[in-house]
Amino acid sequence: MAAHPGLEVVTEPVEAADVLIAVKPNVVIDACRQVAAAGVSRVLSIAAGVRTTTIAGALTAAGAIDVPVVRAMPNTPALVREGAAAVAAGPHATERDIEWAAQILGAVGTVVTVPEELLDAVTGLSGSGPAYVFLLAEAMIDGGVQCGLPPDTARELVTQTLLGAATLLRESDEGAEALRAAVTSPGGTTEAGIRALDQAGVRAAVIDAVAAATLRSAELSGG
């Protein structure tokens, strides 16, 4: 517990009005029963694929009636306070409840609000998105090594390149397309690299990856 001073771990939920449900999907119903017994009056769930109606139904069955439920899809960069999360209002949730959830998740990154039916798309894009970026990083590092760079040097250069590009994209008034065009001089090295990516169908593959992950999210949540 040295890494988290002030955090107390208990075996049963303590009495609380506001509750964050962050458990595996298969134990959400049991968690709802337990927090209902603890007097919950508002819930934020980050349980993957579990719809707000399911959570609200479980709470109601356990005696917690008309409890506002907000569902969120965060991602792993929240671990370094650079997360991207979306929140969606469920049964009985008001704008005030959404603001409460956004304040919690906003402590570790950016938060947007979407209708719940779009959370599968959020999952396919930003929920799974870090893995796409890590895969790109792996490939770029491998490319650098193949072209003669030491592995540690390639990793350092790729890491900073991705960080710098993401920061530039966030802080620039221009969009991704314009920034890419600005670095792609006609007949230059970047144009040659982009041409190779296009010939390999990378753009279409990324779009397909987001779509496949979105579909899988919908399947897992019963949508």
C-alpha positions as CSV (number, residue, x, y, z in Angstrom):
1,M,0.0,0.0,0.0
2,A,3.1,2.3,0.1
3,A,2.4,3.4,-3.5
4,H,-1.2,4.5,-2.6
5,P,-1.0,6.3,0.8
6,G,-4.4,6.8,2.4
7,L,-6.0,4.0,0.4
8,E,-7.9,1.5,2.6
9,V,-8.8,-2.0,1.2
10,V,-11.8,-3.8,2.7
11,T,-13.5,-7.1,1.9
12,E,-17.0,-5.6,1.9
13,P,-18.4,-2.3,0.5
14,V,-18.6,0.4,3.2
15,E,-21.6,2.7,3.4
16,A,-21.4,5.2,0.6
17,A,-23.6,7.4,-1.5
18,D,-21.4,7.5,-4.6
19,V,-19.9,4.3,-6.0
20,L,-17.5,3.4,-8.8
21,I,-18.0,-0.1,-10.1
22,A,-14.7,-1.3,-11.6
23,V,-14.9,-5.1,-11.7
24,K,-14.9,-7.8,-14.3
25,P,-18.2,-8.0,-16.2
26,N,-19.1,-11.4,-14.7
27,V,-19.2,-10.1,-11.2
28,V,-21.1,-6.8,-11.8
29,I,-24.4,-8.1,-10.7
30,D,-23.0,-9.3,-7.4
31,A,-21.2,-6.0,-7.0
32,C,-24.5,-4.2,-7.5
33,R,-26.2,-6.3,-4.8
34,Q,-23.4,-5.4,-2.4
35,V,-23.4,-1.6,-3.1
36,A,-27.2,-1.5,-2.9
37,A,-26.9,-2.9,0.6
38,A,-24.3,-0.2,1.4
39,G,-26.8,2.5,0.6
40,V,-25.6,3.7,-2.8
41,S,-27.5,6.6,-4.4
42,R,-25.3,7.1,-7.5
43,V,-23.1,4.8,-9.7
44,L,-20.3,5.2,-12.2
45,S,-19.4,2.0,-14.0
46,I,-16.3,1.3,-16.0
47,A,-17.2,-2.4,-16.3
48,A,-16.5,-3.3,-19.9
49,G,-19.6,-4.2,-22.0
50,V,-22.2,-4.0,-19.2
51,R,-25.1,-1.7,-20.2
52,T,-26.6,0.8,-17.8
53,T,-30.0,-0.9,-17.9
54,T,-28.4,-4.1,-16.6
55,I,-26.7,-2.3,-13.8
56,A,-29.9,-0.3,-12.9
57,G,-31.9,-3.5,-13.0
58,A,-29.5,-5.3,-10.6
59,L,-29.6,-2.3,-8.3
60,T,-33.4,-2.2,-8.3
61,A,-33.7,-5.9,-7.7
62,A,-31.4,-5.4,-4.7
63,G,-33.6,-2.7,-3.3
64,A,-31.8,0.4,-4.6
65,I,-34.6,2.2,-6.5
66,D,-34.1,4.9,-9.2
67,V,-30.3,5.1,-8.7
68,P,-28.7,7.2,-11.4
69,V,-26.2,5.2,-13.4
70,V,-23.4,6.6,-15.6
71,R,-21.3,4.3,-17.7
72,A,-17.8,5.2,-18.9
73,M,-15.1,3.8,-21.3
74,P,-11.7,4.9,-20.2
75,N,-8.3,3.7,-21.5
76,T,-5.0,2.7,-20.1
77,P,-3.1,6.0,-20.5
78,A,-5.1,7.1,-17.5
79,L,-2.3,5.4,-15.6
80,V,-0.1,8.4,-16.6
81,R,-2.9,11.0,-16.4
82,E,-3.2,11.1,-20.2
83,G,-6.4,9.0,-20.6
84,A,-9.2,9.4,-23.0
85,A,-12.6,8.5,-21.7
86,A,-16.2,8.8,-22.8
87,V,-19.2,8.9,-20.4
88,A,-22.8,8.1,-21.1
89,A,-25.9,8.7,-19.1
90,G,-28.0,5.7,-18.1
91,P,-31.3,5.4,-16.3
92,H,-32.2,8.3,-14.0
93,A,-28.9,10.1,-14.7
94,T,-29.0,13.9,-14.9
95,E,-26.6,16.4,-16.3
96,R,-25.3,16.8,-12.7
97,D,-24.5,13.1,-12.6
98,I,-22.6,13.3,-15.9
99,E,-20.6,16.3,-14.5
100,W,-19.8,14.2,-11.4
101,A,-18.5,11.3,-13.5
102,A,-16.6,13.6,-15.8
103,Q,-14.9,15.3,-12.9
104,I,-13.7,11.9,-11.6
105,L,-12.3,10.8,-14.9
106,G,-11.1,14.2,-15.8
107,A,-8.5,13.9,-13.1
108,V,-6.6,11.4,-15.3
109,G,-7.2,12.7,-18.8
110,T,-9.8,14.0,-21.3
111,V,-13.5,13.2,-21.0
112,V,-16.2,13.5,-23.7
113,T,-19.9,12.8,-23.4
114,V,-21.7,10.5,-25.8
115,P,-25.0,8.6,-26.0
116,E,-24.6,5.1,-24.6
117,E,-25.2,3.5,-28.1
118,L,-21.8,5.1,-29.2
119,L,-19.8,3.5,-26.4
120,D,-19.0,0.5,-28.5
121,A,-17.4,2.9,-31.1
122,V,-15.5,4.6,-28.3
123,T,-14.3,1.2,-27.2
124,G,-13.1,0.4,-30.8
125,L,-11.4,3.7,-31.2
126,S,-9.9,5.0,-27.9
127,G,-10.5,2.0,-25.6
128,S,-8.5,-0.3,-27.9
129,G,-6.6,2.5,-29.5
130,P,-3.4,2.4,-27.3
131,A,-2.8,-1.1,-28.6
132,Y,-2.9,0.2,-32.2
133,V,-0.3,2.9,-31.3
134,F,1.9,0.4,-29.5
135,L,1.8,-1.9,-32.5
136,L,2.9,1.0,-34.7
137,A,5.7,1.8,-32.2
138,E,6.8,-1.9,-32.4
139,A,6.9,-1.8,-36.2
140,M,8.7,1.6,-36.3
141,I,11.3,0.3,-33.8
142,D,11.8,-2.8,-35.9
143,G,12.2,-0.7,-39.0
144,G,14.8,1.4,-37.4
145,V,16.8,-1.6,-36.2
146,Q,16.5,-3.2,-39.6
147,C,18.0,0.0,-41.1
148,G,21.0,-0.2,-38.7
149,L,20.0,1.6,-35.5
150,P,20.7,0.1,-32.1
151,P,17.5,-1.1,-30.5
152,D,17.7,1.3,-27.5
153,T,18.3,4.2,-29.9
154,A,15.4,3.2,-32.1
155,R,13.1,2.9,-29.1
156,E,14.1,6.3,-27.7
157,L,13.6,8.0,-31.1
158,V,10.2,6.3,-31.7
159,T,8.9,7.1,-28.3
160,Q,9.7,10.8,-28.6
161,T,8.4,10.9,-32.1
162,L,5.0,9.6,-31.1
163,L,4.9,11.8,-28.1
164,G,5.9,14.9,-30.1
165,A,3.5,14.2,-32.9
166,A,0.6,13.6,-30.5
167,T,1.4,16.9,-28.6
168,L,1.7,18.8,-31.9
169,L,-1.7,17.4,-33.0
170,R,-3.3,18.4,-29.7
171,E,-1.8,21.9,-29.6
172,S,-2.0,22.8,-33.3
173,D,-4.9,24.6,-34.9
174,E,-4.5,22.3,-37.9
175,G,-5.9,18.8,-38.2
176,A,-4.1,15.6,-38.7
177,E,-4.4,15.8,-42.5
178,A,-2.8,19.2,-42.7
179,L,0.0,18.3,-40.3
180,R,0.8,15.2,-42.4
181,A,0.8,17.2,-45.6
182,A,3.1,19.8,-44.1
183,V,5.8,17.2,-43.4
184,T,5.4,15.4,-46.7
185,S,7.5,17.3,-49.2
186,P,7.0,16.3,-52.9
187,G,9.7,13.8,-53.9
188,G,11.1,13.6,-50.4
189,T,11.7,10.9,-47.8
190,T,8.4,11.2,-46.1
191,E,6.5,10.9,-49.3
192,A,8.4,7.7,-50.0
193,G,7.5,6.3,-46.6
194,I,3.8,7.4,-46.9
195,R,3.6,5.8,-50.4
196,A,4.9,2.5,-48.9
197,L,2.2,2.7,-46.2
198,D,-0.5,3.4,-48.7
199,Q,0.6,0.5,-50.9
200,A,0.4,-1.8,-47.9
201,G,-3.1,-0.6,-47.1
202,V,-2.2,0.7,-43.7
203,R,-5.0,3.4,-43.7
204,A,-7.7,0.9,-44.6
205,A,-6.3,-1.6,-42.1
206,V,-6.5,0.9,-39.2
207,I,-10.1,1.8,-40.2
208,D,-10.9,-1.9,-40.3
209,A,-9.3,-2.4,-36.8
210,V,-11.5,0.2,-35.3
211,A,-14.6,-1.3,-36.9
212,A,-13.7,-4.8,-35.9
213,A,-13.1,-3.8,-32.3
214,T,-16.4,-1.8,-32.3
215,L,-18.3,-4.8,-33.5
216,R,-16.7,-7.1,-30.9
217,S,-17.6,-4.7,-28.2
218,A,-21.2,-4.7,-29.4
219,E,-21.2,-8.5,-29.4
220,L,-19.8,-8.7,-25.9
221,S,-22.4,-6.3,-24.5
222,G,-25.2,-8.0,-26.2
223,G,-25.9,-5.2,-28.7
